[in-house]
Amino acid sequence: DRIMQQDPFYFIVENALLTYRGQQVVIKSVDKTNGVCSVALRGSMNEIYQSNVPMHLIEHTVPSDASNARVKVVFGKLAGDVGTLIGIDNDEAVVQLSATTDVAIIGKRMVVIYVDEE
């Protein structure tokens, strides 16, 4: 938890599906030095919807109905791994990891929905 406090924007990574001003957006680029990112709308992934979005306006979100979605682990010892979301159980995500096909139970805040180019 301490590291999450040191980097409150740990979940803002490229291709993450997150929430900005109430709408789902895909992170296109991240500039941690200046604390900004650029976002695209889910339906038009190749167009930048808005640039220089302050990171504090981006909210972590994992919809509870997102089973079978691709997810990326953004925190903890599995950080960087990609997998398939099997389901959400309260505050935990049940994920089948692509690399090993192992099923891992990971804190929901440690994963993001991961959108490849559509």
Contact map, one row per residue, 1 for C-alpha under 8 A:
1111100000000000000000000000000000000000000000000000000000000000000000000000000000000000000000000000000000000000000000
1111110000000000000000000000000000000000000000000000000000000000000000000000000000000000000000000000000000000000000000
1111111000000000000000000000000000000000000000000000000000000000000000000000000000000000000000000000000000000000000000
1111111111000000000000000000000000000000000000000000000000000000000000000000000000000000000000000000000000000000000000
1111111100000000000000000000000000000000000000000000000000000000000000000000000000000000000000000000000000000000000000
0111111100000000000000000000000000000000000000000000000000000000000000000000000000000000000000000000000000000000000000
0011111111000000000000000000000000000000000000000000000000000000000000000000000000000000000000000000000000000000000000
0001111111100000000000000000000000000000000000000000000000000000000000000000000000000000000000000000000000000000000000
0001001111110000000000000000000000000000000000000000001100000000000000000000000000000000000000000000000000000000000000
0001001111111000000000000000000000000000000000000000000000000000000000000110000000000000000000000000000000000000000000
0000000111111001000000000000000000000000000000000000000000010000000000000110000000000000000000000000000000001111000000
0000000011111101010000000010010000000000000000000000001001010000000000000000000000000000000000000000000000000000000000
0000000001111111000000000010110000000000000000000000000000000000000000000100000000000000000000000000000000000000000000
0000000000011111000000000111110000000000000000000000000000000000000000000000000000000000000000000000000000000000000000
0000000000001111100000000111000000000000000000000000000000000000000000000000000000000000000000000000000000000000011100
0000000000111111110000000110000000000000000000000000000000000000000000010000000000000000000000000000000000000001111000
0000000000000011111000011110000000000000010000000000000000001000000000000000000000000000000000000000000000000001111000
0000000000010001111100011110000000000000000000000000000001111100000000000000000000000000000000000000000000000001100000
0000000000000000111111111000000000000000000000000000000001111000000000000000000000000000000000000000000000000000000000
0000000000000000011111111000000000000000000000000000000011100000000000000000000000000000000000000000000000000000000000
0000000000000000001111100000000000000000000000000000000011000000000000000000000000000000000000000000000000000000000000
0000000000000000001111110000000000000000000000000000000000000000000000000000000000000000000000000000000000000000000000
0000000000000000001111111000000000000000000000000000000000000000000000000000000000000000000000000000000000000000000000
0000000000000000111101111100000000000000110000000000000000000000000000000000000000000000000000000000000000000000000000
0000000000000000111100111110000000000011110000000000000000000000000000000000000000000000000000000000000000000000000000
0000000000000111110000011111000000000011110010000000000000000000000000000000000000000000000000000000000000000000001000
0000000000011111110000001111110000001111000000000000000000000000000000000000000000000000000000000000000000000000000000
0000000000000110000000000111110000001111000000010000000000000000000000000000000000000000000000000000000000000000000000
0000000000001100000000000011111000001110000000000000000000000000000000000000000000000000000000000000000000000000000000
0000000000011100000000000011111100111100000000000000000000000000000000000000000000000000000000000000000000000000000000
0000000000000000000000000000111111111000000000000000000000000000000000000000000000000000000000000000000000000000000000
0000000000000000000000000000011111111000000000000000000000000000000000000000000000000000000000000000000000000000000000
0000000000000000000000000000001111110000000000000000000000000000000000000000000000000000000000000000000000000000000000
0000000000000000000000000000001111110000000000000000000000000000000000000000000000000000000000000000000000000000000000
0000000000000000000000000000011111111000000000000000011000000000000000000000000000000000000000000000000000000000000000
0000000000000000000000000000011111111100000000000011111000000000000000000000000000000000000000000000000000000000000000
0000000000000000000000000011111100111110000000000011111000000000000000000000000000000000000000000000000000000000000000
0000000000000000000000000011110000011111000000011111100000000000000000000000000000000000000000000000000000000000000000
0000000000000000000000001111100000001111100000011110100000000000000000000000000000000000000000000000000000000000000000
0000000000000000000000001111000000000111110111111100000000000000000000000000000000000000000000000000000000000000000000
0000000000000000000000011100000000000011111110111000000000000000000000000000000000000000000000000000000000000000000000
0000000000000000100000011100000000000001111110000000000000000000000000000000000000000000000000000000000000000000000000
0000000000000000000000000000000000000000111110000000000000000000000000000000000000000000000000000000000000000000000000
0000000000000000000000000000000000000001111111100000000000000000000000000000000000000000000000000000000000000000000000
0000000000000000000000000100000000000001111111110000000000000000000000000000000000000000000000000000000000000000000011
0000000000000000000000000000000000000001000111110000000000000000000000000000000000000000000000000000000000000000000010
0000000000000000000000000000000000000001100111111000000000000000000000000000000000000000000000000000000000000000000000
0000000000000000000000000001000000000111100011111110000000000000000000000000000000000000000000000000000000000000000000
0000000000000000000000000000000000000111100000111110000000000000000000000000000000000000000000000000000000000000000000
0000000000000000000000000000000000000111000000011111100000000000000000000000000000000000000000000000000000000000000000
0000000000000000000000000000000000011110000000011111100000000000000000000000000000000000000000000000000000000000000000
0000000000000000000000000000000000011100000000000111110000000000000000000000000000000000000000000000000000000000000000
0000000000000000000000000000000000011110000000000111111010000000000000000000000000000000000000000000000000000000000000
0000000000000000000000000000000000111000000000000001111111000000000000000000000000000000000000000000000000000000000000
0000000010010000000000000000000000111000000000000000111111000000000000000000000000000000000000000000000000000000000000
0000000010000000000000000000000000000000000000000000011111100000000000000000000000000000000000000000000000000000000000
0000000000000000000110000000000000000000000000000000111111100000000000000000000000000000000000000000000000000000000000
0000000000010000011110000000000000000000000000000000011111110000000000000000000000000000000000000000000000000000000000
0000000000000000011100000000000000000000000000000000000111111000000000000000000000000000000000000000000000000000000000
0000000000110000011000000000000000000000000000000000000001111100000000000000000000000000000000000000000000001001000000
0000000000000000111000000000000000000000000000000000000000111110000000000000000000000000000000000000000000000001000000
0000000000000000010000000000000000000000000000000000000000011111010000000000000000000000000000000000000000010011100000
0000000000000000000000000000000000000000000000000000000000001111110000000000000000000000000000000000000000000000000000
0000000000000000000000000000000000000000000000000000000000000111111000000000000000000011000000000000000000000000000000
0000000000000000000000000000000000000000000000000000000000000011111000000000000000000010000000000000000000000000000000
0000000000000000000000000000000000000000000000000000000000000111111110000000000000001010000000000000000000000000000000
0000000000000000000000000000000000000000000000000000000000000001111110000000000000011111000000000000000000000000000000
0000000000000000000000000000000000000000000000000000000000000000011111000000000000011110000000000000000000000000000000
0000000000000000000000000000000000000000000000000000000000000000011111100000000000011100000000000000000000000000110000
0000000000000000000000000000000000000000000000000000000000000000000111110000000001111000000000000000000000000000111000
0000000000000000000000000000000000000000000000000000000000000000000011111000000001111000000000100000000000000011111000
0000000000000001000000000000000000000000000000000000000000000000000001111100001111100000000000000000000000000011110000
0000000000000000000000000000000000000000000000000000000000000000000000111111011111000000000000000000000000000111000000
0000000001101000000000000000000000000000000000000000000000000000000000011111011100000000000000000000000000000111000000
0000000001100000000000000000000000000000000000000000000000000000000000001111111100000000000000000000000000000110000000
0000000000000000000000000000000000000000000000000000000000000000000000001111111000000000000000000000000000000100000000
0000000000000000000000000000000000000000000000000000000000000000000000000011111000000000000000000000000000000000000000
0000000000000000000000000000000000000000000000000000000000000000000000001111111110000000000000000000000000000000000000
0000000000000000000000000000000000000000000000000000000000000000000000011111111110000000000000000000000000000000000000
0000000000000000000000000000000000000000000000000000000000000000000000011110011111000000000000000000000000000000000000
0000000000000000000000000000000000000000000000000000000000000000000000011000011111100000000000001110000000000000000000
0000000000000000000000000000000000000000000000000000000000000000000001111000000111110000000000001110000000000000000000
0000000000000000000000000000000000000000000000000000000000000000000001110000000011111000000000111110000000000000000000
0000000000000000000000000000000000000000000000000000000000000000001111100000000001111100000000111100000000000000000000
0000000000000000000000000000000000000000000000000000000000000000011111100000000000111111000011110000000000000000000000
0000000000000000000000000000000000000000000000000000000000000000001110000000000000011111000011110000000000000000000000
0000000000000000000000000000000000000000000000000000000000000001111100000000000000001111100011100000000000000000000000
0000000000000000000000000000000000000000000000000000000000000001001000000000000000001111111111000000000000010000000000
0000000000000000000000000000000000000000000000000000000000000000000000000000000000000011111111000000000000000000000000
0000000000000000000000000000000000000000000000000000000000000000000000000000000000000001111100000000000000000000000000
0000000000000000000000000000000000000000000000000000000000000000000000000000000000000001111110000000000000111000000000
0000000000000000000000000000000000000000000000000000000000000000000000000000000000000001111111000000000011110000000000
0000000000000000000000000000000000000000000000000000000000000000000000000000000000001111101111100000000011110010000000
0000000000000000000000000000000000000000000000000000000000000000000000000000000000001111100111110000001111000000000000
0000000000000000000000000000000000000000000000000000000000000000000000100000000000111110000011111000001111000000000000
0000000000000000000000000000000000000000000000000000000000000000000000000000000000111100000001111100111100000000000000
0000000000000000000000000000000000000000000000000000000000000000000000000000000011110000000000111111111100000000000000
0000000000000000000000000000000000000000000000000000000000000000000000000000000011110000000000011111110000000000000000
0000000000000000000000000000000000000000000000000000000000000000000000000000000011100000000000001111100000000000000000
0000000000000000000000000000000000000000000000000000000000000000000000000000000000000000000000001111110000000000000000
0000000000000000000000000000000000000000000000000000000000000000000000000000000000000000000000011111111000000000000000
0000000000000000000000000000000000000000000000000000000000000000000000000000000000000000000000011101111100000000000000
0000000000000000000000000000000000000000000000000000000000000000000000000000000000000000000001111000111110000000000000
0000000000000000000000000000000000000000000000000000000000000000000000000000000000000000000001111000011111000000000000
0000000000000000000000000000000000000000000000000000000000000000000000000000000000000000000111100000001111100000000000
0000000000000000000000000000000000000000000000000000000000000000000000000000000000000000000111100000000111110110000000
0000000000000000000000000000000000000000000000000000000000000000000000000000000000000000001110000000000011111110000000
0000000000000000000000000000000000000000000000000000000000000100000000000000000000000001001110000000000001111110000000
0000000000100000000000000000000000000000000000000000000000010000000000000000000000000000001000000000000000111111000000
0000000000100000000000000000000000000000000000000000000000000000000000001111000000000000000000000000000001111111000000
0000000000100000000000000000000000000000000000000000000000000100000000111110000000000000000010000000000001111111100000
0000000000100001110000000000000000000000000000000000000000011100000000111100000000000000000000000000000000001111110000
0000000000000001110000000000000000000000000000000000000000000100000011110000000000000000000000000000000000000011111000
0000000000000011100000000000000000000000000000000000000000000000000011110000000000000000000000000000000000000001111100
0000000000000011100000000100000000000000000000000000000000000000000001100000000000000000000000000000000000000000111111
0000000000000010000000000000000000000000000000000000000000000000000000000000000000000000000000000000000000000000011111
0000000000000000000000000000000000000000000011000000000000000000000000000000000000000000000000000000000000000000001111
0000000000000000000000000000000000000000000010000000000000000000000000000000000000000000000000000000000000000000001111
